[in-house]
Amino acid sequence: MYDQIEKYSSKLIADRSAMPEKIAFAAQDDAVIAAGDAVLARLAASVLGRLNCLALCAAAPTLPFALFLLQRAGAGEHVIVPRDTETRTFLHDIPILRHSDLGDDPAEAIARALGNRKGIIVEDIGIIASGALTVEQAFINWSSVFHSTFIKYLEDVVEHGFKLPGEAQAFDEFRRKWLMPLTASGLKFRKGPLREKAQILDEMAHVGRYTVERGLVDSFFGNISYSNGDLIYISQTASSLDELAGCIDPVPFENSSTVGITASSELVAHRRIFETAGCRAILHGHPRFAVVMSMLCDEKEHCSITDCWKDCPKVRIVCKTPVVAGEIGAGGIAKNVPPVIAEPGRAIVYGHGVFTLGQNDFEEAFQALVDVENWCREGYFRRFDEKYGGS
C-alpha cells in the first residue's frame, strides 16, 4: 500500500498539480495507514475512518484556482458546478467547505460532504478526494477536481474578470511562470503504416505516455487507437494513458465480435472516424485551454439552447478548429465528429476535448493535438487581453 501512495504522490508532483510538501494519502489495509504531510495525513486518516471507502487523497493544489472559486461563490452557495464533460459525467458538482462549515470537528464535516461526492474543496486545505476501492481512484478523483476547477476558473475569469484581492497577481504568475511551453520536440514516433501487433501496441503505449507527460490529458481521461485495416487497437475504458501496457483491446473493424466490451467508451466514434477519414491513428486528449475555448460562445445570450454540450446544431470554428456538440459514448460524438474532422485532421467537442488524426502514424496526430492546445492558449489570452487589457 505504501508503494501505491508513493507512486501517486509522485504523479501529483510530476504533473505539477499539487504542492510536494502538502500531499497526503490515507488507505485502509489491515488498519488505516497514512503517509505524506503529517497534518494532512492525520486529517485524511480521520476522515477515512468515517467513510465507506478504502482510500483518500488530501493535497494543496499548486494553483489557487479552487480556493478562488470557493471565495468567489456566494455566501449561500455550497457547491460549484463546472460545465466541462468530466464534471458532468463523473463529479456532477463539487462541494465547497468554508472555515465556518467545519465546526468543532472538521473531519466529520469533510466526511459528510464527501459522503456522496468524489471530491471536495476545503478552505485553506485544498482538494480532498476519495477512492472507493483503491489509492489510484483517490488520485484520479483528485486530478479530476483539479482539472475541472482549472477550467471553470479560467472560464469565469475571462467572462467576469477578477473579483478578489490577489487574483490579478496570481493569474499573472500562472500565465508567466506556471504555464510551460507546449511542444512535441524531443519525442520519437515510429513511421507508419504500422503492420505488426507488437509495434502497434508498443507505439500506442509510448504515445499515450507522451500525452500525459506533456499535459494534454488529466487523470485517466482520453483515449487512443490505431487501425491496421482488419483490427482497431484501442485503449480500454478507464485506462490511464501513461500505463497502457496490457490495457489495449484489438477489436474487429467490422464489429463482428464482442471483444470490444472493455474498450474505450469512444469505440463507436473511433470506428466512424476511421471509416470516414481513411486515417490509421486517432488521439483524443482533454487539453485544458481547448476545453475552455470550446465553451466560450458569443451567441449564447441570444440562443434558446440550454444544453449546449449536446444540443447545439452548429459547427463553430474556434482557433482554426471545428467545434461540435455531442454526448460521449455512442451518442452525439460518433455522429458529429466524423463529418468535420477528415479535412483538417482535428476537431474539438464542446466542453470535452480534442480528437486528432494521423494518416499513417501518431506523429501527425500528436503534433495536431499540441497545435490545437497552443492555438487555444493564445486565443484565450488574446480574448482576455482585449477585454481587460494585459501584457
C-alpha positions as CSV (number, residue, x, y, z in Angstrom):
1,M,0.0,0.0,0.0
2,Y,2.8,2.4,0.8
3,D,4.3,1.8,-2.7
4,Q,0.9,2.9,-4.2
5,I,0.9,6.0,-2.1
6,E,4.4,6.9,-3.1
7,K,3.5,6.2,-6.8
8,Y,0.5,8.5,-6.9
9,S,2.1,11.2,-4.8
10,S,4.9,11.3,-7.3
11,K,2.4,11.6,-10.1
12,L,0.8,14.6,-8.5
13,I,4.3,16.2,-8.2
14,A,5.3,15.3,-11.8
15,D,2.2,16.9,-13.3
16,R,2.7,20.0,-11.1
17,S,-0.8,19.9,-9.8
18,A,-0.1,19.5,-6.1
19,M,2.4,21.2,-3.8
20,P,5.1,18.5,-3.0
21,E,5.1,19.4,0.7
22,K,1.3,19.4,1.0
23,I,0.3,15.9,-0.2
24,A,-1.1,13.1,1.9
25,F,-2.9,9.8,1.3
26,A,-4.7,7.5,3.7
27,A,-5.7,4.0,2.9
28,Q,-7.5,1.1,4.6
29,D,-5.3,-2.0,4.8
30,D,-5.5,-4.3,7.8
31,A,-5.6,-0.9,9.6
32,V,-5.7,2.6,8.3
33,I,-2.3,3.8,7.1
34,A,-1.4,7.4,6.2
35,A,1.6,9.0,4.6
36,G,2.7,12.4,3.5
37,D,2.4,15.8,5.2
38,A,1.8,15.0,8.9
39,V,-1.1,17.4,9.4
40,L,-2.9,16.4,6.2
41,A,-2.2,12.7,6.9
42,R,-3.8,12.8,10.3
43,L,-6.8,14.6,8.8
44,A,-7.1,12.1,5.9
45,A,-6.9,9.1,8.3
46,S,-9.6,10.6,10.5
47,V,-11.9,11.4,7.5
48,L,-11.3,7.9,6.0
49,G,-12.4,6.3,9.3
50,R,-15.8,7.8,8.9
51,L,-16.4,6.9,5.2
52,N,-17.3,3.7,3.4
53,C,-14.3,3.8,1.1
54,L,-10.8,2.5,1.1
55,A,-8.6,5.5,0.2
56,L,-8.3,9.3,0.5
57,C,-6.1,11.9,-1.0
58,A,-5.7,15.4,0.6
59,A,-3.4,17.9,-1.1
60,A,-3.0,21.6,-1.7
61,P,-3.0,22.5,-5.4
62,T,-0.1,24.4,-6.9
63,L,-2.6,26.9,-8.3
64,P,-5.1,28.9,-6.2
65,F,-8.0,28.4,-8.6
66,A,-10.0,26.1,-6.5
67,L,-9.7,28.4,-3.5
68,F,-10.6,31.4,-5.6
69,L,-13.7,29.6,-6.9
70,L,-14.7,29.0,-3.3
71,Q,-14.2,32.6,-2.3
72,R,-16.0,33.9,-5.4
73,A,-19.1,31.8,-4.7
74,G,-22.0,33.5,-2.9
75,A,-22.5,33.0,0.8
76,G,-25.4,30.7,0.3
77,E,-23.6,28.5,-2.3
78,H,-22.3,25.2,-1.1
79,V,-21.2,23.7,-4.5
80,I,-19.6,24.8,-7.7
81,V,-20.7,23.4,-11.0
82,P,-18.1,23.4,-13.7
83,R,-19.5,22.9,-17.2
84,D,-16.9,20.5,-18.6
85,T,-17.8,17.0,-19.5
86,E,-15.7,15.4,-16.9
87,T,-17.6,17.2,-14.1
88,R,-21.0,16.5,-15.7
89,T,-20.2,12.8,-16.2
90,F,-18.2,11.8,-13.1
91,L,-18.3,14.6,-10.5
92,H,-21.7,16.2,-11.1
93,D,-20.8,19.1,-8.8
94,I,-18.0,19.9,-6.3
95,P,-19.0,20.7,-2.7
96,I,-17.1,23.6,-1.0
97,L,-16.4,23.9,2.7
98,R,-15.5,27.2,4.3
99,H,-14.0,27.7,7.7
100,S,-17.4,28.3,9.1
101,D,-18.7,25.0,7.8
102,L,-16.0,22.9,9.6
103,G,-17.2,23.5,13.2
104,D,-15.6,21.7,16.1
105,D,-15.0,18.5,14.2
106,P,-13.5,19.2,10.7
107,A,-13.1,15.5,9.9
108,E,-16.8,14.9,10.4
109,A,-17.8,17.9,8.3
110,I,-15.5,16.8,5.5
111,A,-16.7,13.2,5.7
112,R,-20.4,14.4,5.4
113,A,-19.5,16.4,2.3
114,L,-17.6,13.5,0.7
115,G,-20.3,11.0,1.5
116,N,-22.0,11.3,-1.9
117,R,-19.3,13.1,-3.9
118,K,-15.9,12.0,-5.2
119,G,-14.0,15.2,-4.3
120,I,-14.5,18.5,-2.4
121,I,-12.7,21.8,-1.9
122,V,-11.9,22.8,1.7
123,E,-10.8,26.4,2.5
124,D,-7.1,26.6,3.4
125,I,-6.6,22.9,2.9
126,G,-7.1,22.3,-0.8
127,I,-8.8,19.4,-2.6
128,I,-9.8,16.2,-0.8
129,A,-10.9,13.2,-2.8
130,S,-11.9,9.6,-2.1
131,G,-11.3,6.3,-3.7
132,A,-13.9,3.7,-3.3
133,L,-11.5,0.7,-3.7
134,T,-8.0,1.9,-4.4
135,V,-5.4,4.6,-3.9
136,E,-5.4,5.1,-7.7
137,Q,-9.1,6.0,-7.6
138,A,-8.4,8.7,-5.0
139,F,-5.6,10.1,-7.2
140,I,-7.9,10.0,-10.3
141,N,-10.7,11.9,-8.4
142,W,-8.3,14.4,-7.0
143,S,-6.9,15.0,-10.5
144,S,-10.4,15.3,-11.9
145,V,-11.3,18.1,-9.4
146,F,-8.1,19.9,-10.2
147,H,-8.9,19.7,-14.0
148,S,-12.5,20.9,-13.6
149,T,-11.6,23.8,-11.2
150,F,-8.8,24.8,-13.6
151,I,-11.2,25.0,-16.5
152,K,-14.0,26.7,-14.5
153,Y,-11.8,29.3,-13.1
154,L,-10.3,30.3,-16.5
155,E,-13.8,30.4,-17.9
156,D,-15.2,32.5,-15.1
157,V,-12.2,35.0,-15.2
158,V,-12.4,35.6,-18.9
159,E,-16.2,36.1,-18.7
160,H,-16.4,38.2,-15.5
161,G,-12.9,39.4,-14.6
162,F,-11.2,39.5,-11.2
163,K,-13.2,39.9,-8.0
164,L,-10.8,39.1,-5.2
165,P,-7.6,40.7,-3.8
166,G,-4.6,38.9,-5.1
167,E,-6.4,37.4,-8.1
168,A,-4.7,39.5,-10.7
169,Q,-1.2,38.8,-9.4
170,A,-1.9,35.1,-9.1
171,F,-3.2,35.0,-12.6
172,D,-0.2,36.8,-13.9
173,E,2.1,34.4,-12.1
174,F,0.2,31.4,-13.6
175,R,0.5,32.9,-17.0
176,R,4.2,33.8,-16.9
177,K,5.6,31.1,-14.6
178,W,3.3,28.1,-14.1
179,L,2.5,27.5,-17.8
180,M,5.2,25.9,-19.7
181,P,5.8,25.9,-23.5
182,L,3.9,23.1,-25.1
183,T,5.8,21.2,-27.8
184,A,6.3,17.8,-29.4
185,S,10.0,18.5,-29.6
186,G,12.2,15.7,-28.4
187,L,9.6,12.9,-28.8
188,K,10.2,9.9,-31.0
189,F,7.5,8.4,-33.2
190,R,7.5,5.3,-35.4
191,K,6.9,6.0,-39.0
192,G,3.8,4.2,-40.4
193,P,2.0,2.4,-41.6
194,L,2.4,0.1,-38.6
195,R,1.7,-3.6,-39.5
196,E,2.8,-5.8,-36.6
197,K,0.8,-6.1,-33.5
198,A,3.8,-5.7,-31.2
199,Q,4.8,-2.5,-32.9
200,I,1.3,-1.1,-32.7
201,L,0.9,-1.9,-29.0
202,D,4.4,-0.5,-28.1
203,E,3.8,2.7,-30.1
204,M,0.4,3.3,-28.5
205,A,1.9,2.9,-25.1
206,H,4.6,5.4,-25.9
207,V,2.3,8.0,-27.4
208,G,-0.2,7.6,-24.5
209,R,2.5,8.4,-22.1
210,Y,3.6,11.4,-24.1
211,T,0.0,12.8,-23.8
212,V,0.2,12.7,-20.1
213,E,3.8,13.9,-19.8
214,R,3.0,16.9,-22.0
215,G,-0.1,17.8,-20.0
216,L,-2.6,17.0,-22.8
217,V,-4.8,14.9,-20.6
218,D,-5.6,14.8,-16.9
219,S,-6.5,11.9,-14.7
220,F,-7.3,8.8,-16.7
221,F,-9.4,10.5,-19.4
222,G,-8.7,10.5,-23.1
223,N,-8.1,7.5,-25.5
224,I,-6.0,6.4,-28.4
225,S,-6.5,4.0,-31.3
226,Y,-4.8,2.6,-34.4
227,S,-6.3,0.6,-37.3
228,N,-4.3,-1.8,-39.5
229,G,-7.4,-2.3,-41.7
230,D,-8.6,-5.5,-40.0
231,L,-8.5,-4.5,-36.4
232,I,-8.9,-1.4,-34.3
233,Y,-6.4,-1.3,-31.4
234,I,-8.0,0.9,-28.8
235,S,-7.3,1.8,-25.2
236,Q,-9.6,0.2,-22.7
237,T,-12.2,2.2,-20.8
238,A,-10.9,3.8,-17.6
239,S,-7.3,3.1,-18.6
240,S,-4.5,5.5,-17.8
241,L,-2.8,6.7,-21.0
242,D,0.6,6.6,-19.3
243,E,0.1,3.0,-18.3
244,L,-1.4,1.3,-21.4
245,A,0.6,-2.0,-21.3
246,G,-2.0,-4.7,-21.2
247,C,-4.8,-2.2,-21.5
248,I,-5.3,-2.1,-25.3
249,D,-8.0,-4.1,-27.0
250,P,-7.8,-5.4,-30.5
251,V,-11.4,-5.1,-31.9
252,P,-12.5,-6.4,-35.3
253,F,-13.0,-3.4,-37.6
254,E,-16.4,-4.7,-38.9
255,N,-17.6,-5.1,-35.3
256,S,-18.3,-8.9,-35.6
257,S,-17.2,-9.7,-32.1
258,T,-18.0,-8.7,-28.5
259,V,-14.3,-8.4,-27.7
260,G,-14.7,-4.6,-27.6
261,I,-16.7,-4.8,-24.4
262,T,-13.8,-3.5,-22.3
263,A,-12.7,-1.0,-25.0
264,S,-13.0,2.8,-24.6
265,S,-16.5,4.2,-24.5
266,E,-15.5,6.1,-27.6
267,L,-15.0,3.0,-29.7
268,V,-18.0,3.8,-31.9
269,A,-16.7,7.3,-32.6
270,H,-13.2,6.0,-33.4
271,R,-14.7,3.4,-35.8
272,R,-16.8,6.0,-37.6
273,I,-13.8,8.4,-37.9
274,F,-11.7,5.6,-39.4
275,E,-14.4,4.9,-41.9
276,T,-14.9,8.5,-43.0
277,A,-11.4,9.9,-42.7
278,G,-9.4,7.0,-44.1
279,C,-6.7,7.5,-41.4
280,R,-4.9,5.0,-39.3
281,A,-4.2,6.8,-36.0
282,I,-6.6,8.7,-33.6
283,L,-5.6,10.5,-30.5
284,H,-8.1,12.0,-28.0
285,G,-7.0,14.2,-25.2
286,H,-8.5,16.8,-22.8
287,P,-6.1,19.8,-23.1
288,R,-7.5,22.5,-20.8
289,F,-7.4,25.6,-22.9
290,A,-9.1,23.8,-25.8
291,V,-11.9,22.8,-23.4
292,V,-12.3,26.3,-22.1
293,M,-12.3,27.9,-25.5
294,S,-14.9,25.4,-26.8
295,M,-17.4,26.7,-24.1
296,L,-16.9,30.4,-24.8
297,C,-19.6,31.3,-27.3
298,D,-20.5,34.8,-28.3
299,E,-24.0,33.8,-29.3
300,K,-25.2,32.3,-26.1
301,E,-27.1,35.4,-24.8
302,H,-29.3,35.3,-27.9
303,C,-29.7,31.5,-28.1
304,S,-32.5,29.4,-26.7
305,I,-30.5,26.2,-26.3
306,T,-29.6,25.4,-22.7
307,D,-27.8,22.1,-23.1
308,C,-25.2,23.4,-25.5
309,W,-22.9,20.5,-24.9
310,K,-25.3,18.1,-26.6
311,D,-28.0,20.1,-28.4
312,C,-26.1,22.8,-30.3
313,P,-26.5,22.0,-34.1
314,K,-23.8,24.4,-35.3
315,V,-20.2,23.7,-36.3
316,R,-18.2,26.6,-34.9
317,I,-14.6,27.4,-35.8
318,V,-12.5,28.1,-32.8
319,C,-8.8,28.6,-33.0
320,K,-8.7,27.1,-36.6
321,T,-10.5,24.0,-35.4
322,P,-14.2,22.9,-35.8
323,V,-16.1,22.6,-32.6
324,V,-19.2,20.4,-32.3
325,A,-21.5,19.3,-29.6
326,G,-22.1,15.7,-28.7
327,E,-22.6,13.2,-25.9
328,I,-19.9,10.8,-25.1
329,G,-20.0,7.1,-25.8
330,A,-22.3,6.1,-28.7
331,G,-24.1,9.4,-28.5
332,G,-23.5,12.6,-30.5
333,I,-19.7,12.4,-30.7
334,A,-19.9,9.4,-33.0
335,K,-22.4,11.3,-35.2
336,N,-21.0,14.8,-35.1
337,V,-17.2,14.5,-35.1
338,P,-16.6,12.2,-38.2
339,P,-18.1,14.7,-40.8
340,V,-15.9,17.6,-39.6
341,I,-12.6,16.0,-38.8
342,A,-11.5,14.4,-42.0
343,E,-10.2,17.5,-43.9
344,P,-8.5,19.5,-41.0
345,G,-7.4,16.4,-39.1
346,R,-8.7,17.8,-35.8
347,A,-11.9,18.6,-34.0
348,I,-13.0,19.8,-30.6
349,V,-16.0,18.5,-28.8
350,Y,-17.8,21.2,-26.7
351,G,-16.6,21.0,-23.1
352,H,-14.9,17.7,-23.7
353,G,-11.7,17.6,-25.5
354,V,-9.8,17.2,-28.9
355,F,-9.7,14.5,-31.5
356,T,-6.8,14.5,-33.9
357,L,-5.8,12.2,-36.8
358,G,-2.7,10.7,-38.3
359,Q,-2.9,9.3,-41.8
360,N,-0.3,6.6,-41.1
361,D,1.2,7.1,-37.6
362,F,0.8,9.1,-34.4
363,E,3.4,11.8,-35.1
364,E,0.9,13.9,-37.1
365,A,-1.9,13.3,-34.6
366,F,0.2,14.3,-31.6
367,Q,1.5,17.4,-33.3
368,A,-2.1,18.4,-34.2
369,L,-3.1,18.0,-30.5
370,V,-0.2,20.2,-29.5
371,D,-1.1,22.8,-32.1
372,V,-4.7,23.0,-31.2
373,E,-3.9,23.5,-27.5
374,N,-1.3,26.1,-28.3
375,W,-3.8,28.0,-30.6
376,C,-6.4,27.8,-27.9
377,R,-4.0,29.1,-25.2
378,E,-3.1,32.0,-27.5
379,G,-6.8,32.6,-28.3
380,Y,-7.7,32.6,-24.6
381,F,-5.1,35.2,-23.6
382,R,-5.9,37.3,-26.6
383,R,-9.5,37.3,-25.6
384,F,-8.6,38.2,-22.0
385,D,-6.3,41.0,-23.0
386,E,-8.7,42.5,-25.5
387,K,-11.4,42.6,-22.8
388,Y,-9.4,43.6,-19.7
389,G,-6.0,44.7,-21.0
390,G,-2.9,42.8,-20.3
391,S,0.7,42.0,-21.2
